[in-house]
Each structure stands twice: as structure tokens, then as C-alpha cells.
């Protein structure tokens, strides 16, 4: 995979709003198969594309990449022989690999997470102010409603001049704000509350909001779904102007996104679900101590009714010659 193909793959994942981790070898101490500058992309399903080392290094890079996608934090990984452990600075994750033939690899893993989505339903000043603020704080903004044009909402990545509930595409990182000021609140909320978005809010006075909730209840929206509606939208900071109201709403969205509980009249809003990443089930190679992914393992052998997994053919061969020697060392 040449550099151009690698960058195109990363750009493709970014455009599709798909999470991935970029792993780059930043230092290699001979002998290693990967050299400084080697790169790989690891997607949330645990698939690695590129090259950061052979059968010993690759599982560790995948495992730490998935952890990075889960917590959103980059990390520096140091893969080295056991006798070289403990020589790294604080903050470096060290893993012992006995099959690197004495070499050391340092791999920087950087998660690239999808932008959170801010869906605004409405065309009035609060919607305009919220779109501007959302864009400047890193949200992918979608605006829908009547009288919606790209010229009016230049900050929005997606602009629709109608309510298209089938294309909300809500994820656990989607935040929906209905700010149509009575024009089509009910229809928009019926669609929004059918999604799994962790935040659905209505910009309205308390009296108007209560009327809308009663309409939704009479329309058959279940109580557990109604309980997820936040109204009035935004933190209570005494906001008056459209810009101030937009600030209060975005502050509340940040609070929800950081998993701080928000209390509504019906209880607390649900916290956003964590990013779904592949779960890797592993077994320890009894010869070298490497963790080997069980699914799709190439080197396995049975002994006394139990299956053992190996990182390479050499470890498998050593075990098969003297299984009791290696089993005794792990007991």
C-alpha cells in the first residue's frame, strides 16, 4: 500500500464519518521487519490495512488501536524484548515481545473519530445562531426545514428544505434540536424521538412545550421516549437573544457528550453509548507469551484435549516438540 493509497483510504473513511486509528512506526531498533515511517490504518472492526510489523507486532497494534478508538486518546506503544522493559518514559505503553528477535518498535497510535452530528430542525434566528456555533466547535451540522438554503446556512454540511425523517441517520453521537418555533415541532419530534440520539431538545416556552408533549403522547409516542425529550432546550443561564440561547443549547450538548447527567422533568437523559469497536478474544502463546487473537489464528495445535494458539510457526513447532516443558512454565 503506497503512501497515496494510504492517504486516500484515510480520506475515504473520514468522508464516510467512520472511526479509524492511524498507527505509525516512529522508531525502529534493529532487527525489525518494520522501519520508521511504516503506517497502518485500523478500523473499528479490528481490520488492519498497511504495515507496522509482522505477526508479533500486529496483534498488539490492533489491540491498542481499538482501545484508542474506545477512549479517544492517542498512545505511544513500545514493543521490545522482556530484558528491555522499564526503559521508557512515563506515558509509554510497553509490551514484551519475545519474537521480535531482539529488536524494538515504537508505534504512535492516533484515533480519528467521527465528528459528532448536530441536527437542527428550523429556519429562524436560533437555528442560524446554533448552526454557526456548532460549526465553529467541531460539529457536523445538518439543517432541515422550510425556507432552508445553503446561502442562509453556509456553516451546514447538509442542508434540506424539507423534513426528511428517513434520513436523520442518528447515531450515539447525534444531537437533535428542534427550533421551528411552532411551525413543525410535532412532526420533527415524532421522527427524532424514534431515533437513538442521546439528545433531543425542543426550543419553546414551557407552556408551548407542554402542549407539544401532550400532542406527542396522544400520537402514541411511548412514555420512555417522551422522557428523553429535553425542554426547554439548553442550560438555564438566563439566555434571551438567539445567540445566547444557542450558547446555552450547545453547552448542554457538550455536557451530555461528556457524559454528565442532564435531568429533565421525567428523569435523567440517557448517556451517549460508547463507540462500538470489535472485541478481540485472545489466548497466550505458551512459548513466547504473546497474546494471539483466537479468531482466524493460523497456528494452533491440540494437546490433551485443549487447543493452544501461537504467534508463528516457530513457536508452534517448539511447543509440539516439548509441550510439557512449556505448559509447566505457565502453570
Steps between C-alpha positions, in 0.01 A plus 500: 500500500679815381472835672243634254272198543544522876399866514207441266376222728520728803316776311234252389436392859484863614247590230289201602515616863655165599738469797852377446840508669820598324802301619846628404836346582699793640811308599643160414802339666642217288420228429135574417296435189332840513699821471441856619223657297308177443126560536175312543132582536293305753121522471244438774448143383863421581618485139853627435597644163866585446815379673642556848677171554443128479294246690641607838449875471174509308263353767632742763456798267143393419415450866635841607338668198158370602560629852590839352175505302310417818651771723596751230854534633820460294777284637862413440563127494842345559546138394823352626666187642430430870851597608449852360180574688501794740719727294224723367374834626170536681199481274650241265320164485757223505428147381744212509541319170744213496468431130630834366848341499641757737373809320274777628213684336339821619159563347291815538126428486267788427119453502292681238142511619194614303382851558197514729189590303287801583159480329302823511137506394391858439567811297476788747776699678568244776562235233733733311697586814523136607627394156778761516599403851483126429725528198760704689515240778555199275155356435380371165192718458182395320213747466153412373168681473309747285679795344835326551770586246877447493544877474306551820690225683853504355637325809288187445650198329152376408203725420149370428201718424258244640464267799640164394474275804624199303839667455571609855761220525529554873788334686603506868690819407200681348337796674163622369357845572153595380476877470217561255308714752170323449519458122562124498614411850275197535592326174869558558489369856304188406782415258780600738366302796495184291878518468763406758647850513609567861374859483168618355400849604223747427544877487171627639340669796399272786132540416552428131726204580243342730239528225737329255571220746128434542463485122786252479348288776161498324682404180622180662858590586594266789570655837859377505559689175325812626722491808800552273375836375679797655288814518555784502827435317821626658646561841326757715740794471238770455550507122285749307644569155524233227877493543475454876242225459730327251786518753281345771395216266850420383626506860235244588599284201862510615388398847308202360787408268741496794259264675394734775140425597229744390174494694167556324154512652478125446846408626853496364580499131674181385875526467649454152593143417872432458641448154453138397833336426588140437561279801817299461512167685857389553707218639860505619760327287648250752843526339572873466219650709349698212125561503349342189156580361300177505273584208685416181817383678731335246712296739320268741550154643313270733642336811312295759167621366589872509581732213806724519566805283832628371627819343713322242598161362820498706317522833257230391785270400684556830186422699425183307854372569484561877144585606548410866797738528297799389185405686700474822628855451148650486350309789 
